[in-house]
Amino acid sequence: MSILFGLSDNNGKRYSIASSQVWRWLLFSIPLIFLALFYFYPLIKIVLLSFLPEGSWQPDKLSRLFSSPVYARILWFTTWQAAVSMLLTVLLALPGAYIFARYSFRGKNILQALMTVPFVLPTVVTAAAFRALLGTNGLVNRMLMSVFELQTPPIAIDQTVYFFLLAHIFYNYSLVVRIVGGFWAGLDPDLRSAAKMLGASPWQTFYRITLPLLLPAIGSAALLVFIFCFTSFGVVLILGGPGYATIEVEIYRQAVQMFNLPMAAALSLIQIAVNFALMWIYAKLDVQSKTGFYTESAKSVEPLPSTLFKRIWVGSNIVFMVLLLATPLTALIARSFTGENGATLVYYTALFTTQARSVFFVEPISAVANSIGFAVAAMLLAVVLGLAASIFLSPSKRRGKSFWDALIMLPLATSAVTLGFGYIITLNKPPLNLRDSIAMVPIAHALVAFPFVVRCILPTLRQIPESLREAATMLGASPAQVWKYVDLPIITRAILVGAVFAFSISMGEFGASAFVTRPHTPTMPVAIFRFLGQPGDLNYGQAMAMSSILMLVTCSGFWLIGKVDSSRSRLS
């Protein structure tokens, strides 16, 4: 054995471990440096500017945060709506997770791709889709008023809590189905068979065997839903109206409308502290469940059940998925082709022209090319950062891995408004004079996207049996060869999925883009927001057309992944 490794057994093993640790830390330094430059530095700068504007501590404006009951109510409402959204989403999504884990049915790949679209759509698109469907002048109200000859819309949920709770379910439903369903599909079927042989009923099997095994995955998914709803901004701002405010919405109001940066910074720090604690818990759960955002479907899935009751139950859940996920998007597409006089293509053709009073310096269709170019650059950067972080976090015995994992997820817990101001303030002097550079857009997008890449790659890395690496090492493979011939082939799909996620998130990113894009290089979400902010049917129709194009682009990547999975299943 000593001849095989070229070193004595003990010394060689210690040297190999030490060398591996050094290389992992060197790799992890890449995302750490990126976070230090483009996350912590702008964040610290704006906090210092807010709390020490002239070099001395000035807490006068901050006293309102602790003395006024308004902010206590905002914190309570933020927590309450996130908890209700989480509970409703998990309860509604668990049956869907079961169906995707157990059954194979026609159109499953298309439905899987469709389910991922809401998660990567910008909030302005979601708000527009729900207003096109259920708003006062929405498709459903118009149809009901026409059929029953009503004078007023029967569905009046505009600017109510029900409207954005429904949108939160729409956003996060697929996340729960993907995480829990992927974990569920990987459970050993022999456990159910053994329980059945011992006389357990299906309910007893689920309650005593399946559910305890699912709890880490359910907990991980529920925590993520809570975190995303806790930081909800666009959905609450647009669908909830001025009567409702989460912490994120209040940060926007304090920073943009009142220019009260100390209050905005203080609220941001509270938000970051809460979410960091939640992400630390999530990181610990993720080690147990080893769940990913987009796990591969199980190869051995059952056909649809033969009994009538089960077929009705499965069919009703599939119909619910389609109604929840497809109807808002269908209403969006239908509105993009519907004008005052019926069907029309005028909104799409208008994207290729610059109107006399246009809010753009270029043709609106150029936003599509800009978004794709920025998304490709952000995707490449996010994959490099995410892969480096995943390799570092993958060892199960790494000390402090939950802390570093939560640290990587921090950009998702930070207000885009706060970071946007931080970029404007800090990135305007050499050597980081990037405020007027187009490079700032993919950098900002990669900051948001690479935690998702980590969540796609890391669970797959952790699932690789250590015995495979040890066997390759015993046969004389170097660490680089073990990585090339063992790890890389196994995680290739996870890297591809992470890349598609990064691309799609960059395509739909709005919060940071609103600050760092230039007037002559708008992205698609910025263009949609500008259209929605202008009066007139033409502007609204162009927003619907641009939203439909964005939806098509984001859906196509996940549809292709589903096709690749189907091809691999047929070949295996």
N, C-alpha and C positions, 0 to 999 in steps of 0.2 A: 504494500500500500504506500509506503514511503517513497518507493521508486516512482509510482504512478503520479504522485503529487509533486515530486521533486523536493520535498521537505519532510521532516519528521512529522509524525501524525499530530502530536499536540501542538508543536510550534506552527506547523502548516495550517492547522485548523484555526488557531488564534490569529495568525496572519491573515487568513482568508476572511474571518469575521471582521477584523479591524479594517481591512481594505474595503470590504463591502460597506461598512458603516461610513467610512470617509467618502466613498463615492455617492452614497445616498444623501449625505449632508451637502455635498457639492451640488447635486441635482436639486435638492430642496432650496438651496440658496437662490436659484433662478426665480421661483415664484415669490420668495421672501423679499428679494430686492425689488421685484415688480410691485408688490404690495406696499413696500416702504416708500417708493417713489410716487406711486399713483393712487394710493389709498391713505396711508397713515400721514404722509407729509401734508397733503391738502386738508385732511381732516383736522390735524393738530393746528395747522396754520389758521384755519377759520375759527377754531375754538379759542386760540390765543387772541385773535383779533376781536372776538366778541367779548371775552372776559377781561382782557387787558389791552384796551384800545390805545392807551397812551403809556403803556409800560407799568401801570399800576392797577391793582384789583378794584373793579367798579361793580359791586354787586347790586346797585340800586334797582335796576330793571328786573333782576332775577328774583327779587323779593316777592314780586307778583306771582311767581310760579308756585310759591309755597303758601301765600296768603289768600289767593283768590280761589274760590271753589270751582271756578270755570275749568281750570286745568285738571282738577281731580275728576270732574265729570267726564272730561275728554279721555283721560286715562282709563276710567271705568268703562266708558262706552267702547273704546278700542278693544279692551279685553273681552267685554261681553259679546260684541259682534263677531270677534274672532273665534270665541268658544262655540257660539251657536252655529257659525258657518262650518267649523270643524265637525261638530256633532252631526249636523244634517248631511254633510258630504260623506262622512264615513258610513253612516247608516244606509244612505242611498247607494253607495258605491260597492259595498261588500257583496251584494248579490251579483253585480256585474263582474267583480273579481272572481267569484266562484265560477261563473259561466265561461269566462275567458281561460280560466285555469283547467277546466274539466272537459269542455266540449269543442268540437270542430264544426263549423257551419259555413255555408256559402256567404261570401262577403265579409268574412272575419278580418282579412288583411286591410280592406278598404275602411272598415269601421275602426280598426286599430289606428290607422293613419289619421282618420278624422278625429279620433279622440285626442290626439296629441296637438292638434291645431289650436284649440282654445288656450292651451298652456303657454304657447309662444306668441299669441296675438297681442298687439299693443292694446292698452286699456281703452284708447279712443275708438278702436275698431269694435271691441266688445260692447262698449256703450252705444255706439251707432247701431250695431246689430240688434241689441235688445230694444232700443227705441223704435227701430224699423219693424220689430215684431210685436211688441207689447205696449209701446208708447201711446199717447193720446191719439195720434194720427197713424198708429201702427197698422200693420197688415191685419192682425186679429180684430182689433176694434173696428176697422173699416168694414170687414166682412160681417161681423156681428150686427153692426148698425144697419148694413144693407139688407141682411136676411130678415131681421126682426123689426125693421123700420124704426129704429131707436133714434132719439134726438141727441143723446149724449153718449159718450163712450162708456160701455159697461165695465171695462177694466180700467180702474184709476189707481195705478200703483206708481206713477211718476213721482219722483222725489219722496219716496217712502223707503223704510228700511227693508221691506220685502223685495224691492227691486234689486238692490245691490246684494242682498243675501242670495237671491236666485243667481245673480251673476257670479258670485263666489263659488257656488256649487258648480256652475258651468265651467269655471276656470279649473277647479281642483279635482273634479270627479275623475278625470283620466289619470291624475297622479296617484290616487288611491287604488284605482283598478290596476294600474301598471305595477306599483310596488307590491301590493298584497297579492294580486293575481299571479305575478311572476314568482313570488315566494311560494304561494300555494301550489303552483304547478310543479315545483321542485320537491315537494314532500314525497316521501317514500310511500307508494301505494300499498306495499306489503303491510304497513301498519293498519290501514283500514281493513285489509283482508283478514288479518289476524284477529282484529276486534270483532269482525262479522262472524268468524268461525267460533269465537267464544260466546256468541249469542247477543252481542251488543246491537241495539237498533241503530239506524242511521243517525238519529238525534243524539244518542249516547256516544256514538263514535265521534261526532263533531264536537260535542261539549267536553268530552274527557280526553280526547287525543288531538284532534285537529286544531281546536281553538287555542289550547295552551301553546302549541307550536307556532301558531299564527300571531300570538300577542306581540312579540318584538317587531314584526313587520307592520302590524296595525298601529302600534305605538309610534314607529318611525314615520309612517304616512300621516298619522293624525298630528304629530308635532310639526311636520313640514307645512301642512294645511294651515295650522294655527299661526305659524310664523309668517306665511305669505299673506294671510288675512289680517294679521296684526299690523303689517306694513302696507296695507291696501291704501292706494292713493286715488288713481284715476277713476276707478269704479265708484267709490264713495263720493268723490267730488262731482262727477258728471251725473250719475244716476240718483244719488242721495240728495243732492242739492245743498243749499246753504244751511239747512237745519241740522245737518249731521257732520261731525268732524272727528276723524281719527287723529292720532298723533301725527301721522304723515301729512294729512291735509292741513293740520294746524301749523306744522313746520312751513308748509308752502305759503300759507296766509301770512305768517309772521315775517318770513324772509322776503317774499315777493310783493305782497300788497301793503304791509306795514313797515317793511325794511327794519324790523326789530331783530337784528342778527343775534344778540345775546339770548333772547328767548328761543329763537329757532335752534341755536346751538345747544342750549340746555335740554330742550325736548329731544334733539337728536341723540344726545348722550344717554338720556333715559331709555330711548328706543334701542340703542346699541347694547346697553347693559342687559336689558331684558332678553333681547334676542340672542346675545352671546351665551347667556345661561341656558336658554332653550336649545341652542345648537350644540352646546356641550353635552346635554342630556341626549340629544339626537345622535351625536357621534358615538356615545356609549351603546345606545340601542342598535346602531348600524353595525357595530362589531359583532353583535349576536345574530342579527338577521341577515347581514351581508346582502342587503337589498339594493337594487339599482333603479334608476328612473325608467329604464327601457330595457328590461330583461328579455331574453329570447324566449319565445313561446315553447312550451313543452313539446317534445317530439311525439309522445304517446298521449293523444287526446281522444276522448270518446266521441262517438257520433251522438247526435241529439237523442234524448231518451224516447223510448217507444210509448210509455204510458201517457194517456191524455192529460192528466193533471200536471205532470212534469213538463210536458211540451207546452202547455198553456203558460206555466210559470216561467219557463225559459223564454218563450216567445214574448211574453208581456215585458220582461226585463230588457230584451233586445229592442222592443218598440220604445220603451222608456228612454234607453240610450239614444236612439235615433231622434226622438222628439226633443230631448234635452240638448243634444249636441248639434243636430243638423238643422232644426227649424230656425234658430237665430241666424245661422250662416246662410241658409236658403233664402230667408227674408232679405238678408243683406245683398245677395246676388240678384234676387228679383228686383229689388229697388234700384240697383245699378243699371238695369235694362228697362226701367219703367219711368216714363216722363209724364208730363201733364196731359198728353194726348195719346197715351198708350205706350206700346213697346217702341224702343228707340236705342240707337247706338251713339247718340250725340254726346253722352258723358264720356265714353271711351275715346271718341275722335277728338274731343276737346282737350284731352290730355296731351295731344301732339301739337297744340297751338298755344300761344301766349296771348291772353286777352289784354285789352287796353288797360283795364284796371286790375290786372292780375297781381296777386301777392307774391309772385315768383319773378326772379330775374332771368329764369331760363324756362324752357318748356317743361311742364309738370312731369312728362314721361321720363325726363332725365333722372328723376328721383329713383326710378327703378334701377337704372344702371349704377347710380351712386350707391344705393343700398346693397346691390350684389357685390360691387367692388369692395366696399367696406366690410361686408359680411365674410368674404373670402379671406381678407387680411386678418380680421378678428378671429376667424375660425382657426387659421394656422397658428396664431399666437396663443389662443386659448388651449389648443391641443398640446402644444409644447409645455405650457405651464401646468396644465392638468395632468399630463403624463408624468412630469417630474414630481409633482406633489403626490400623486398616487403611488409611485414607486417608493417614496420615502415613508408614506403612511401604511403601506401594505403589511409589514411584519406584525404579527399578532402580539409579540412580546415587547413592542416598542414602548418605552416609558413616555408618558405625556402625550400619547397619540390623540387622545380625545381633545386635549387643549389645542394641538396644532390643527386638528381636523376642524374644530370650531372656528379657529382663526382664519382658515381658508374660506369658510362660509360667510365671514363677516360682511363682505361687500353686498350680500343679499339683504343684510339687516340694516343698511344705512340709507338714509334719505338721499335720493338722487338730487334733490334740491340743494342739500348741504354740500354734497360732493361737487355739484355744478359750480356753486359759488367758490368752492375751494380751488377748482381748476382755474377759474378766472383770476383769482387772487395770486396763486402761487406759480402757475406755469407761464409766466410772462417775462422771465429773465433768464439769461444764459446761466448754466448750460441746458436748462429745461424750458426754453422759450418756444413752447408748443401751442400757445393759446390760439394763434392764427393759422396753425398748420392742420392740414387734413389728416395727419397722422393721429391727432388727438381723438378722432372719431373711432377708429378701430381699437385704439388703446382703451378708451372708455367702455366700448362694447366687450372687449376681452375681459375686462375687470369683472363685469357682470356674468359673463358666459363661462369662464373657466371653473368656477365652483360646480357648475352643472357637469362639466367634463369629468371632474373628479368623482362626482356621484355616479357616473356611468362606468368609469374604468376601475375604481377602487374595489367595489364588491367582487368583480370578476377576478382581480388579482388575489384577493383574499381567499377565493374559493379554490385556487390552484393547490393541489396536495403537495406538501413539502417533500414527500417521498419522491416525486418526479424530479425535483431539483437535485435531491441527494443522489438519486440513481445516475443522473447525468454527470454529476461531479465525480462520483466514484469511477465512472468510465473515462475520466480524464478531461471533461469539458471545463473550460475556464468560465468565470462568472459571465463574461460577455457572450460566450457560446451558449450557456444556460439560458440567458435572456433571449438570445436570437432564436434558438431552436425549441425552447420549452414555453417560456412566458409569452413571447410575441405572437405566435400562432394562436394561442388561446384567447388573448385579449384583442385580437385584430378587430373582431366585430364590435367590441365595446368601444374601441377607439373610433371606429366608423360612426357608431351611434352618438358618441360624444361630439364628433365633428359636425354631424347633422344638427344636434341640439345647439351647438355654438353658432352655427350658420343661421339657424332659424331664430334664435334669441336676438342675434345682431340685427336680422332683418326687421324684427318687431320692436326693438328697443326704442323707447321714446323719452324717458325721463332725462337721461344724460345727453341724448342727442339734441334736445331742445336748447341746451347750453353750448354745446361744442360744435354744432354744424354751422357752416357759413351760409350766407344768403344764396350764393350761386351753387352750393352743393347740398341741397336738401335731401334728406332720406325720406322713404315712403311714409313712416309714421308722422314725421314733421309735416310733410305735405298734406296728409289727411287732417291733422290738427289745424293747419292753416285754412283748409277748405271748410271745415266745420265751424271755424271762427268767423266766417264771412257769410252775410245774408244771401239769399237767392237760391232758387232751385238748381241752377247750374253748378254752383259750388258744392251744394249738398250731394248732387248726383255724382260729381267727380270724386268726392270723398268716398262714396259707395263703390265706384269703379276702381279706385286705387286700393281700397280695402279688399275687394274681391281678387285683384291681382296678387296682393300680398298673401292672402289666404291660399291661393293656388300654389304659389312658390313654396310656402312653408309646408304644405300638405304633401307635395310631391316627394320630398326627401324621405319622409317617414313611410310613404307608400312604397318607395323603392326598397327600403330596408325590409319591409314585410315581404316583398317579392323575393328578395335574396334569401330570407329565412325559409320561404316555401320551397325554393329551388334546392336549398341545402337539405331540407327534410326529405325531399323526394329522392335525392342522391344517396342519402345515408341509409 
